[in-house]
Amino acid sequence: MGLTELWGTVLEHRGVLTEAGESDVRRDKQRVRRTWSRVRDTVPDPVLTSPGRCGIRADIERQVRDGEPPPALAAQQILDTDDQRPRVDC
C-alpha cells in the first residue's frame, strides 16, 4: 500500500467516524480530559475531592462536553471553588 492509498483509507475512516457522530464524542471527551489535566497540574488530589468541587464536577463536565466553557476556563472555575470541608469520594 502506498502513501496515497493509506491517506485515502485514513480519510475514509474519518468520514465514517464523522457520519456516526464518533468524532464529536471523542472531541467532547478530550475536552473534559484536558480540563481535569489542567486542574491536576495545579493542585493535589485531596483538594480536588472537596465536597464543593465534587458538587460542581458533573455540571462543569457537561458544559465542557457541550463546548462551553473551554477547558482552560472550566479548570479555573474548578480551582476557584473555595471549599475547606473534609475530602469525599467523587
ZAKOL-396366 format. One record per residue: residue number from 0; residue in one letter; x, y, z of N, C-alpha, C, O, CB in turn. Coordinates in steps of 0.2 Angstrom, whole numbers, plus 5000, padded with zeros to 4 digits. Glycine has a CB too. Layout:
BEGIN
+-----+--------+------+------+------+-------+-------+-------+------+------+------+------+------+------+-------+-------+-------+
! num ! residu ! n_xx ! n_yy ! n_zz ! ca_xx ! ca_yy ! ca_zz ! c_xx ! c_yy ! c_zz ! o_xx ! o_yy ! o_zz ! cb_xx ! cb_yy ! cb_zz !
+-----+--------+------+------+------+-------+-------+-------+------+------+------+------+------+------+-------+-------+-------+
! NUM !      a !    X !    Y !    Z !     X !     Y !     Z !    X !    Y !    Z !    X !    Y !    Z !     X !     Y !     Z !
...
+-----+--------+------+------+------+-------+-------+-------+------+------+------+------+------+------+-------+-------+-------+
This chain:
BEGIN
+-----+--------+------+------+------+-------+-------+-------+------+------+------+------+------+------+-------+-------+-------+
! num ! residu ! n_xx ! n_yy ! n_zz ! ca_xx ! ca_yy ! ca_zz ! c_xx ! c_yy ! c_zz ! o_xx ! o_yy ! o_zz ! cb_xx ! cb_yy ! cb_zz !
+-----+--------+------+------+------+-------+-------+-------+------+------+------+------+------+------+-------+-------+-------+
!   0 !      m ! 5004 ! 4994 ! 5000 !  5000 !  5000 !  5000 ! 5004 ! 5006 ! 5000 ! 5009 ! 5007 ! 5004 !  4995 !  5000 !  5006 !
!   1 !      g ! 5003 ! 5011 ! 4996 !  5007 !  5017 !  4995 ! 5004 ! 5022 ! 4999 ! 4999 ! 5021 ! 5003 !  5008 !  5019 !  4988 !
!   2 !      l ! 5008 ! 5028 ! 5000 !  5005 !  5033 !  5004 ! 4998 ! 5036 ! 5002 ! 4994 ! 5038 ! 5006 !  5010 !  5039 !  5003 !
!   3 !      t ! 4997 ! 5036 ! 4995 !  4991 !  5039 !  4993 ! 4985 ! 5034 ! 4995 ! 4980 ! 5037 ! 4997 !  4991 !  5039 !  4985 !
!   4 !      e ! 4986 ! 5028 ! 4994 !  4981 !  5023 !  4997 ! 4980 ! 5023 ! 5004 ! 4974 ! 5023 ! 5007 !  4983 !  5016 !  4995 !
!   5 !      l ! 4985 ! 5024 ! 5008 !  4985 !  5025 !  5015 ! 4981 ! 5031 ! 5017 ! 4977 ! 5031 ! 5021 !  4992 !  5025 !  5018 !
!   6 !      w ! 4983 ! 5036 ! 5014 !  4979 !  5043 !  5015 ! 4972 ! 5042 ! 5014 ! 4967 ! 5045 ! 5017 !  4982 !  5048 !  5012 !
!   7 !      g ! 4970 ! 5039 ! 5008 !  4963 !  5038 !  5006 ! 4959 ! 5034 ! 5012 ! 4954 ! 5035 ! 5013 !  4963 !  5034 !  5000 !
!   8 !      t ! 4963 ! 5029 ! 5015 !  4960 !  5025 !  5020 ! 4959 ! 5029 ! 5026 ! 4953 ! 5028 ! 5029 !  4964 !  5019 !  5021 !
!   9 !      v ! 4964 ! 5033 ! 5028 !  4963 !  5037 !  5034 ! 4957 ! 5042 ! 5033 ! 4953 ! 5043 ! 5037 !  4969 !  5042 !  5035 !
!  10 !      l ! 4956 ! 5045 ! 5027 !  4951 !  5050 !  5026 ! 4944 ! 5046 ! 5026 ! 4939 ! 5049 ! 5028 !  4952 !  5053 !  5019 !
!  11 !      e ! 4944 ! 5040 ! 5023 !  4938 !  5036 !  5023 ! 4936 ! 5034 ! 5030 ! 4930 ! 5035 ! 5032 !  4939 !  5029 !  5019 !
!  12 !      h ! 4940 ! 5032 ! 5034 !  4939 !  5031 !  5042 ! 4937 ! 5037 ! 5045 ! 4932 ! 5037 ! 5049 !  4945 !  5028 !  5045 !
!  13 !      r ! 4940 ! 5043 ! 5044 !  4937 !  5049 !  5047 ! 4930 ! 5051 ! 5045 ! 4926 ! 5053 ! 5049 !  4942 !  5055 !  5045 !
!  14 !      g ! 4929 ! 5049 ! 5039 !  4922 !  5051 !  5036 ! 4917 ! 5046 ! 5040 ! 4911 ! 5049 ! 5042 !  4921 !  5050 !  5029 !
!  15 !      v ! 4918 ! 5040 ! 5041 !  4914 !  5035 !  5044 ! 4913 ! 5038 ! 5051 ! 4907 ! 5038 ! 5054 !  4917 !  5028 !  5044 !
!  16 !      l ! 4918 ! 5040 ! 5055 !  4918 !  5042 !  5062 ! 4913 ! 5048 ! 5062 ! 4909 ! 5049 ! 5067 !  4925 !  5043 !  5065 !
!  17 !      t ! 4915 ! 5053 ! 5057 !  4911 !  5059 !  5057 ! 4903 ! 5058 ! 5056 ! 4899 ! 5061 ! 5060 !  4914 !  5064 !  5052 !
!  18 !      e ! 4902 ! 5054 ! 5051 !  4895 !  5052 !  5050 ! 4891 ! 5049 ! 5056 ! 4885 ! 5050 ! 5057 !  4894 !  5048 !  5044 !
!  19 !      a ! 4895 ! 5045 ! 5060 !  4892 !  5041 !  5065 ! 4892 ! 5046 ! 5072 ! 4889 ! 5044 ! 5077 !  4896 !  5035 !  5067 !
!  20 !      g ! 4895 ! 5052 ! 5071 !  4895 !  5056 !  5077 ! 4900 ! 5054 ! 5082 ! 4901 ! 5058 ! 5087 !  4888 !  5056 !  5081 !
!  21 !      e ! 4905 ! 5049 ! 5080 !  4910 !  5047 !  5085 ! 4915 ! 5053 ! 5086 ! 4918 ! 5054 ! 5091 !  4913 !  5041 !  5082 !
!  22 !      s ! 4917 ! 5057 ! 5080 !  4922 !  5062 !  5081 ! 4920 ! 5067 ! 5086 ! 4924 ! 5069 ! 5090 !  4923 !  5065 !  5074 !
!  23 !      d ! 4913 ! 5069 ! 5086 !  4911 !  5074 !  5091 ! 4911 ! 5071 ! 5098 ! 4913 ! 5074 ! 5103 !  4904 !  5076 !  5090 !
!  24 !      v ! 4910 ! 5064 ! 5099 !  4910 !  5061 !  5106 ! 4917 ! 5061 ! 5108 ! 4919 ! 5063 ! 5114 !  4907 !  5054 !  5105 !
!  25 !      r ! 4922 ! 5059 ! 5104 !  4929 !  5059 !  5105 ! 4931 ! 5066 ! 5107 ! 4935 ! 5067 ! 5112 !  4933 !  5056 !  5100 !
!  26 !      r ! 4929 ! 5071 ! 5103 !  4932 !  5078 !  5105 ! 4929 ! 5080 ! 5111 ! 4933 ! 5084 ! 5115 !  4929 !  5082 !  5099 !
!  27 !      d ! 4923 ! 5079 ! 5113 !  4920 !  5081 !  5119 ! 4923 ! 5077 ! 5125 ! 4925 ! 5081 ! 5130 !  4912 !  5078 !  5120 !
!  28 !      k ! 4925 ! 5071 ! 5125 !  4929 !  5068 !  5130 ! 4936 ! 5071 ! 5131 ! 4938 ! 5071 ! 5136 !  4929 !  5060 !  5129 !
!  29 !      q ! 4939 ! 5072 ! 5125 !  4945 !  5075 !  5125 ! 4945 ! 5082 ! 5129 ! 4950 ! 5084 ! 5133 !  4948 !  5076 !  5118 !
!  30 !      r ! 4940 ! 5086 ! 5128 !  4940 !  5092 !  5131 ! 4939 ! 5092 ! 5139 ! 4942 ! 5095 ! 5143 !  4933 !  5096 !  5129 !
!  31 !      v ! 4935 ! 5087 ! 5141 !  4934 !  5085 !  5148 ! 4941 ! 5083 ! 5151 ! 4943 ! 5085 ! 5156 !  4929 !  5080 !  5149 !
!  32 !      r ! 4945 ! 5078 ! 5148 !  4951 !  5076 !  5150 ! 4956 ! 5082 ! 5150 ! 4960 ! 5082 ! 5155 !  4954 !  5071 !  5145 !
!  33 !      r ! 4956 ! 5086 ! 5146 !  4960 !  5092 !  5146 ! 4959 ! 5097 ! 5151 ! 4963 ! 5100 ! 5155 !  4960 !  5096 !  5139 !
!  34 !      t ! 4952 ! 5098 ! 5153 !  4950 !  5102 !  5159 ! 4954 ! 5099 ! 5165 ! 4957 ! 5103 ! 5169 !  4943 !  5102 !  5159 !
!  35 !      w ! 4952 ! 5092 ! 5166 !  4955 !  5089 !  5173 ! 4963 ! 5089 ! 5173 ! 4966 ! 5089 ! 5178 !  4952 !  5083 !  5173 !
!  36 !      s ! 4966 ! 5088 ! 5167 !  4973 !  5089 !  5167 ! 4976 ! 5095 ! 5169 ! 4981 ! 5096 ! 5173 !  4975 !  5087 !  5159 !
!  37 !      r ! 4972 ! 5101 ! 5167 !  4975 !  5107 !  5169 ! 4974 ! 5108 ! 5177 ! 4978 ! 5111 ! 5180 !  4971 !  5113 !  5165 !
!  38 !      v ! 4968 ! 5106 ! 5179 !  4967 !  5106 !  5186 ! 4972 ! 5102 ! 5190 ! 4975 ! 5105 ! 5195 !  4960 !  5104 !  5188 !
!  39 !      r ! 4973 ! 5096 ! 5188 !  4978 !  5092 !  5192 ! 4985 ! 5094 ! 5192 ! 4989 ! 5093 ! 5196 !  4978 !  5085 !  5189 !
!  40 !      d ! 4987 ! 5098 ! 5186 !  4993 !  5101 !  5186 ! 4994 ! 5106 ! 5191 ! 5000 ! 5108 ! 5193 !  4995 !  5103 !  5179 !
!  41 !      t ! 4989 ! 5109 ! 5194 !  4989 !  5115 !  5198 ! 4988 ! 5113 ! 5206 ! 4992 ! 5116 ! 5210 !  4983 !  5119 !  5196 !
!  42 !      v ! 4984 ! 5108 ! 5207 !  4983 !  5106 !  5214 ! 4983 ! 5099 ! 5215 ! 4982 ! 5095 ! 5211 !  4976 !  5109 !  5216 !
!  43 !      p ! 4985 ! 5097 ! 5222 !  4985 !  5090 !  5224 ! 4978 ! 5087 ! 5224 ! 4973 ! 5090 ! 5225 !  4988 !  5089 !  5230 !
!  44 !      d ! 4978 ! 5080 ! 5223 !  4971 !  5077 !  5223 ! 4967 ! 5078 ! 5229 ! 4961 ! 5079 ! 5228 !  4973 !  5069 !  5222 !
!  45 !      p ! 4969 ! 5078 ! 5235 !  4965 !  5079 !  5241 ! 4961 ! 5086 ! 5240 ! 4955 ! 5086 ! 5242 !  4968 !  5080 !  5247 !
!  46 !      v ! 4963 ! 5091 ! 5237 !  4960 !  5097 !  5236 ! 4954 ! 5096 ! 5231 ! 4949 ! 5099 ! 5231 !  4965 !  5103 !  5234 !
!  47 !      l ! 4956 ! 5092 ! 5226 !  4951 !  5091 !  5220 ! 4944 ! 5087 ! 5223 ! 4939 ! 5088 ! 5220 !  4954 !  5087 !  5215 !
!  48 !      t ! 4945 ! 5083 ! 5228 !  4939 !  5079 !  5231 ! 4936 ! 5083 ! 5237 ! 4932 ! 5079 ! 5240 !  4942 !  5073 !  5233 !
!  49 !      s ! 4936 ! 5089 ! 5237 !  4932 !  5093 !  5242 ! 4925 ! 5092 ! 5240 ! 4924 ! 5092 ! 5234 !  4935 !  5100 !  5243 !
!  50 !      p ! 4920 ! 5093 ! 5245 !  4913 !  5092 !  5243 ! 4911 ! 5097 ! 5238 ! 4907 ! 5096 ! 5233 !  4909 !  5093 !  5249 !
!  51 !      g ! 4913 ! 5103 ! 5239 !  4911 !  5109 !  5234 ! 4914 ! 5107 ! 5227 ! 4910 ! 5108 ! 5222 !  4914 !  5115 !  5236 !
!  52 !      r ! 4920 ! 5105 ! 5226 !  4922 !  5103 !  5219 ! 4918 ! 5097 ! 5217 ! 4917 ! 5097 ! 5211 !  4930 !  5102 !  5219 !
!  53 !      c ! 4917 ! 5092 ! 5221 !  4913 !  5086 !  5218 ! 4906 ! 5089 ! 5216 ! 4904 ! 5086 ! 5211 !  4913 !  5081 !  5224 !
!  54 !      g ! 4903 ! 5093 ! 5220 !  4897 !  5096 !  5218 ! 4896 ! 5099 ! 5211 ! 4891 ! 5099 ! 5208 !  4894 !  5100 !  5223 !
!  55 !      i ! 4901 ! 5102 ! 5209 !  4901 !  5106 !  5203 ! 4904 ! 5102 ! 5197 ! 4903 ! 5103 ! 5191 !  4905 !  5112 !  5203 !
!  56 !      r ! 4907 ! 5096 ! 5199 !  4910 !  5092 !  5194 ! 4906 ! 5090 ! 5188 ! 4908 ! 5091 ! 5182 !  4913 !  5086 !  5197 !
!  57 !      a ! 4900 ! 5087 ! 5189 !  4896 !  5084 !  5184 ! 4893 ! 5090 ! 5179 ! 4893 ! 5089 ! 5173 !  4890 !  5081 !  5187 !
!  58 !      d ! 4892 ! 5096 ! 5182 !  4889 !  5102 !  5178 ! 4895 ! 5104 ! 5174 ! 4893 ! 5106 ! 5168 !  4887 !  5107 !  5183 !
!  59 !      i ! 4901 ! 5105 ! 5177 !  4906 !  5108 !  5173 ! 4908 ! 5103 ! 5167 ! 4909 ! 5105 ! 5161 !  4912 !  5109 !  5177 !
!  60 !      e ! 4908 ! 5096 ! 5169 !  4910 !  5092 !  5163 ! 4905 ! 5092 ! 5158 ! 4906 ! 5091 ! 5152 !  4911 !  5085 !  5166 !
!  61 !      r ! 4898 ! 5092 ! 5160 !  4893 !  5093 !  5155 ! 4894 ! 5099 ! 5150 ! 4893 ! 5099 ! 5144 !  4886 !  5093 !  5158 !
!  62 !      q ! 4895 ! 5105 ! 5153 !  4896 !  5111 !  5150 ! 4902 ! 5110 ! 5145 ! 4902 ! 5113 ! 5139 !  4897 !  5117 !  5154 !
!  63 !      v ! 4908 ! 5107 ! 5147 !  4913 !  5107 !  5143 ! 4912 ! 5102 ! 5137 ! 4914 ! 5104 ! 5131 !  4919 !  5104 !  5147 !
!  64 !      r ! 4908 ! 5097 ! 5138 !  4907 !  5092 !  5133 ! 4902 ! 5096 ! 5128 ! 4903 ! 5094 ! 5122 !  4903 !  5086 !  5135 !
!  65 !      d ! 4898 ! 5100 ! 5130 !  4894 !  5104 !  5126 ! 4897 ! 5110 ! 5122 ! 4895 ! 5113 ! 5118 !  4888 !  5107 !  5130 !
!  66 !      g ! 4904 ! 5111 ! 5124 !  4908 !  5116 !  5120 ! 4909 ! 5122 ! 5124 ! 4913 ! 5126 ! 5121 !  4905 !  5117 !  5114 !
!  67 !      e ! 4906 ! 5123 ! 5129 !  4907 !  5130 !  5133 ! 4907 ! 5128 ! 5140 ! 4902 ! 5125 ! 5142 !  4901 !  5135 !  5131 !
!  68 !      p ! 4911 ! 5130 ! 5144 !  4917 !  5135 !  5143 ! 4923 ! 5130 ! 5140 ! 4922 ! 5124 ! 5140 !  4919 !  5138 !  5149 !
!  69 !      p ! 4928 ! 5134 ! 5137 !  4934 !  5130 !  5135 ! 4937 ! 5127 ! 5141 ! 4936 ! 5129 ! 5147 !  4938 !  5134 !  5131 !
!  70 !      p ! 4941 ! 5122 ! 5140 !  4944 !  5118 !  5146 ! 4948 ! 5123 ! 5150 ! 4948 ! 5122 ! 5157 !  4949 !  5113 !  5143 !
!  71 !      a ! 4952 ! 5127 ! 5148 !  4956 !  5132 !  5152 ! 4951 ! 5136 ! 5157 ! 4953 ! 5136 ! 5163 !  4960 !  5137 !  5148 !
!  72 !      l ! 4945 ! 5138 ! 5155 !  4941 !  5142 !  5159 ! 4937 ! 5137 ! 5164 ! 4936 ! 5139 ! 5170 !  4936 !  5146 !  5155 !
!  73 !      a ! 4935 ! 5131 ! 5162 !  4932 !  5127 !  5166 ! 4937 ! 5125 ! 5172 ! 4935 ! 5124 ! 5177 !  4930 !  5120 !  5162 !
!  74 !      a ! 4943 ! 5124 ! 5170 !  4948 !  5122 !  5175 ! 4949 ! 5127 ! 5180 ! 4949 ! 5126 ! 5186 !  4955 !  5121 !  5172 !
!  75 !      q ! 4949 ! 5134 ! 5178 !  4949 !  5139 !  5183 ! 4943 ! 5140 ! 5187 ! 4943 ! 5141 ! 5193 !  4950 !  5146 !  5179 !
!  76 !      q ! 4937 ! 5138 ! 5184 !  4931 !  5138 !  5188 ! 4931 ! 5133 ! 5194 ! 4929 ! 5134 ! 5200 !  4925 !  5136 !  5184 !
!  77 !      i ! 4934 ! 5127 ! 5192 !  4935 !  5122 !  5197 ! 4940 ! 5124 ! 5203 ! 4939 ! 5123 ! 5209 !  4938 !  5115 !  5194 !
!  78 !      l ! 4945 ! 5127 ! 5201 !  4950 !  5129 !  5205 ! 4948 ! 5135 ! 5210 ! 4950 ! 5136 ! 5215 !  4957 !  5132 !  5201 !
!  79 !      d ! 4943 ! 5139 ! 5207 !  4941 !  5145 !  5211 ! 4935 ! 5143 ! 5216 ! 4934 ! 5147 ! 5220 !  4938 !  5150 !  5206 !
!  80 !      t ! 4933 ! 5137 ! 5216 !  4928 !  5134 !  5221 ! 4932 ! 5134 ! 5227 ! 4936 ! 5130 ! 5228 !  4925 !  5127 !  5218 !
!  81 !      d ! 4930 ! 5138 ! 5232 !  4933 !  5138 !  5238 ! 4929 ! 5134 ! 5243 ! 4924 ! 5135 ! 5245 !  4934 !  5145 !  5241 !
!  82 !      d ! 4932 ! 5128 ! 5245 !  4929 !  5123 !  5250 ! 4934 ! 5120 ! 5254 ! 4939 ! 5117 ! 5252 !  4925 !  5118 !  5246 !
!  83 !      q ! 4933 ! 5121 ! 5261 !  4938 !  5119 !  5266 ! 4935 ! 5113 ! 5269 ! 4938 ! 5110 ! 5274 !  4940 !  5124 !  5270 !
!  84 !      r ! 4930 ! 5110 ! 5267 !  4927 !  5104 !  5271 ! 4931 ! 5098 ! 5269 ! 4935 ! 5098 ! 5265 !  4919 !  5103 !  5268 !
!  85 !      p ! 4930 ! 5093 ! 5273 !  4934 !  5087 !  5273 ! 4933 ! 5083 ! 5266 ! 4928 ! 5084 ! 5262 !  4932 !  5082 !  5278 !
!  86 !      r ! 4938 ! 5080 ! 5264 !  4938 !  5076 !  5257 ! 4933 ! 5071 ! 5257 ! 4931 ! 5068 ! 5262 !  4945 !  5072 !  5257 !
!  87 !      v ! 4930 ! 5070 ! 5251 !  4925 !  5065 !  5250 ! 4927 ! 5061 ! 5243 ! 4931 ! 5064 ! 5239 !  4917 !  5068 !  5249 !
!  88 !      d ! 4924 ! 5056 ! 5242 !  4925 !  5052 !  5235 ! 4920 ! 5055 ! 5230 ! 4914 ! 5055 ! 5232 !  4924 !  5045 !  5236 !
!  89 !      c ! 4922 ! 5057 ! 5225 !  4918 !  5059 !  5220 ! 4919 ! 5056 ! 5213 ! 4915 ! 5057 ! 5208 !  4918 !  5067 !  5219 !
+-----+--------+------+------+------+-------+-------+-------+------+------+------+------+------+------+-------+-------+-------+
